[in-house]
């Protein structure tokens, strides 16, 4: 039996089925979802970077001011070193030689008054430590006072938060951190003030 040479098998043409349309629709949904979540994560990353920039700006200012704060002609009276810590007789609030008035001065009278916590569109606040369960800690500044222990000690520093009542009459070794969106600490720097 011979077959004709010009004959070819017949090919049935099928269009896309319902399953194909569902699959393409699912792919489009995935691409749109990834793009949407990516834009949200990008915006949150920008806010975290702004918090880090705030910490870096404050670190730079404190480092520079720390070089001159023991001079007689120090331009920042509220942060001047060598001033004996004092309290207000009426309210008991720190007024001189302590961190509270110095930080208030920095955030209201210097170029750093323009800093903003991008998570809340408010000035950055200082807190004792980052806390993952505290949603108000996002973008906050954490300053810790590092006090050296005697040579040979098992731990090199005793770390305590820099509070409003902490005396700043002597040279301090500080650690700057900021809190990210999740309330986790991002270390910026250790520096002398």
C-alpha positions in Angstrom: 0.0 0.0 0.0 1.3 3.3 -1.0 0.5 6.7 0.4 0.2 9.7 -1.8 3.2 12.0 -1.4 1.3 15.3 -1.1 -0.9 14.2 1.8 0.0 15.3 5.3 -1.6 14.4 8.6 -4.3 16.7 9.6 -3.6 18.9 12.6 -6.4 20.1 14.8 -6.0 23.6 16.1 -7.1 24.2 19.7 -7.5 27.6 21.2 -6.7 28.5 24.8 -8.9 26.7 27.3 -10.4 27.9 30.5 -7.5 26.6 32.6 -5.1 28.6 30.5 -7.0 31.8 31.1 -7.1 31.1 34.9 -3.3 30.5 34.8 -2.6 33.7 33.0 -4.9 35.6 35.4 -3.1 34.1 38.3 0.3 35.2 36.9 -1.0 38.7 36.4 -2.3 38.8 40.0 1.1 37.6 41.3 3.0 40.2 39.3 0.7 43.0 40.5 0.9 41.8 44.1 4.7 41.7 44.0 4.9 45.2 42.6 2.5 46.5 45.2 4.3 44.9 48.1 7.6 46.0 46.7 6.5 49.6 46.7 5.3 49.4 50.3 8.5 47.9 51.4 10.5 50.5 49.5 8.6 53.3 51.3 9.3 51.6 54.7 13.0 51.2 53.9 13.2 54.9 53.1 11.7 55.7 56.5 14.3 53.4 58.2 17.1 55.1 56.2 15.8 58.5 57.4 15.9 57.3 61.0 19.5 56.2 60.4 20.3 59.6 58.9 18.9 61.3 62.0 21.1 59.2 64.2 24.2 59.9 62.1 23.4 63.7 62.1 23.1 63.7 65.9 26.2 61.7 66.2 28.2 64.1 64.0 26.8 67.1 66.0 27.6 65.6 69.4 31.1 64.5 68.3 31.9 68.0 67.0 30.4 69.7 70.0 32.2 67.3 72.3 35.5 68.6 71.1 34.8 72.2 72.3 32.4 71.7 75.2 35.1 72.0 77.9 36.4 75.3 76.4 35.6 78.5 78.2 34.1 79.9 75.0 31.9 76.9 74.2 29.1 78.0 71.9 26.6 75.6 73.4 26.0 76.6 77.0 23.4 74.0 77.7 25.8 71.2 76.8 28.9 72.7 78.4 31.2 70.3 80.2 32.6 70.9 83.6 29.4 72.4 84.9 28.3 70.9 88.2 24.8 69.2 87.8 22.0 71.1 89.4 18.3 70.7 89.8 15.5 73.4 89.8 14.6 74.1 93.4 10.8 74.3 92.6 10.2 71.5 90.2 13.2 69.2 90.8 13.9 69.1 87.0 17.6 69.1 85.8 18.6 72.6 84.7 22.4 72.5 84.2 25.2 70.0 83.7 22.7 67.2 82.8 21.6 65.6 79.6 17.9 66.7 79.7 18.6 70.4 79.1 21.3 69.6 76.6 19.1 67.4 74.5 16.3 69.9 74.6 18.7 72.6 73.4 20.0 70.4 70.6 16.5 69.6 69.3 15.2 73.2 69.5 18.1 75.7 69.1 20.5 74.0 66.6 20.3 73.0 63.0 19.1 69.6 64.2 15.7 71.1 65.1 14.7 70.2 61.5 15.1 66.5 62.1 11.9 64.5 61.7 10.9 61.0 62.6 9.6 59.9 59.2 7.4 57.1 60.8 5.3 59.7 62.7 6.1 63.0 61.0 7.2 64.4 64.4 10.6 65.3 65.9 12.6 62.3 66.9 12.4 61.4 70.6 14.9 59.8 72.8 14.0 56.5 74.6 15.9 54.2 76.9 15.9 51.2 74.6 14.3 49.8 71.5 11.3 47.5 72.3 9.7 45.2 69.7 6.4 45.4 71.5 6.2 49.2 71.6 5.0 50.6 68.2 5.9 54.1 69.3 9.6 53.2 69.3 9.8 53.3 65.5 12.4 55.9 64.5 13.3 56.8 68.1 16.9 57.6 69.2 18.7 55.5 71.8 21.7 57.0 73.5 23.7 54.8 76.0 26.4 55.9 78.3 29.4 53.5 78.3 31.4 53.6 81.5 34.7 51.7 81.3 35.4 49.1 83.9 38.9 48.4 85.4 41.5 46.7 83.2 41.1 43.0 83.3 37.4 43.0 84.0 35.2 40.4 82.3 33.1 43.1 80.7 34.8 46.2 79.2 31.9 48.6 79.8 28.9 49.1 82.0 26.1 50.3 79.7 23.3 52.5 81.0 20.7 54.7 79.2 21.5 58.4 78.9 18.6 59.9 80.9 17.6 63.5 81.5 19.3 63.4 84.9 22.6 61.9 83.7 25.5 64.3 84.5 27.4 65.5 81.5 30.1 67.4 83.5 32.8 65.0 82.4 33.8 63.4 79.1 31.4 60.6 78.1 31.6 57.6 75.8 28.2 57.2 74.1 26.6 54.7 71.8 24.0 55.9 69.3 21.3 53.6 68.0 17.9 54.1 66.3 14.9 51.8 66.3 13.6 50.4 63.0 10.0 49.7 62.0 10.0 46.4 64.0 11.4 48.1 67.1 14.8 46.5 66.7 17.9 48.4 67.4 20.2 49.6 64.6 23.6 50.6 65.9 25.0 53.8 64.5 28.2 54.6 66.3 30.2 54.9 69.5 31.8 58.3 70.1 33.2 60.7 72.7 31.1 63.6 74.0 
